[in-house]
Amino acid sequence: MTDREAKPAAVTARRLMRALDRASLATAAPEGWPYASLVLVAVDHDASPLLLLSDLAEHSKNITRDQRVLPLVRRHRRAR
């Protein structure tokens, strides 16, 4: 892949990430089952995702016990 081909893809990826505002975050519940919750997402200046988490949330407690997480970032469709 040349630099010319990579630049448009990177620009598109950053544009998509900046358009997102929420994600699903899957963590492991104490019983071992997956626990999915809605989290807010922001992006850093380089489009790195930043998950906005509260220490009071159940998913934060799960992360303290088991650091394996799976974020699912998707575009939210607004109702018309």
N, C-alpha and C positions, 0 to 999 in steps of 0.2 A: 504494500500500500504506500503510495506516495504522500508527501505532505499536503499536496493539493486535495487529495481524496479525504485525508484525515481531518482537515480543518472544517469542512462543512458538517461532518458528522459530529465533531466536538461542539460546534456552535449549536447544532440542533439539540444535542443532549443537554447542554446548559440551558437552553431556552425551555425545554420540557421540564427540567428540574425546577426552574424558577416559577413555572406555572402551577406547581403542586403546593398544596397547603395541608395535606393530611396523608396518613399512611396507616396500615395495619401493622401491629407489632406482635409477633408470636413469641411467647416465652414458655418456659416449662413450669407448670403449677407444681406445688409440693407433692401431689399425688402422682406426678409423672406425666400427666396429660398436657397437651398443648393448651395454652391460654392466649387468646388473641384479643387485642384491644385497639381502640382508635387512638392515635397520637398525632400531635401537630408537627408539621415539618417546616423548617425554614432552610434557606441555603446560604452558605458563606459566600464571600466575594468571588471565589473560584468555582462556585456551584457545588461544593461539597455539601451533602445533606446534613442537617442538624436536627436531631429529634428533640423536641421539647417535652421533657419528662418531669413528673412530680414525684418526690419521695413518698408522698402519701398514696400513690396509685399502686394497685395490686401488681402491675407489671414490674414496677421498680423493686418491690419486695422479692418477686420471682428472680429478677436479674441478680439481686444480692446473693441468692442461694445458688443460682446456676446461670453463668454468664452467656450461655448459648441463646442467641436471639435470631429472629428472622424478620427483617422489615419487608413489607410489601408496599411499595409506593405505586400508586396508580392515579390516573387522572379522575377527578370527581366530576360526574355529570350533573349539571344543575337542572332542576325541574323547570320546565317551560311554562 
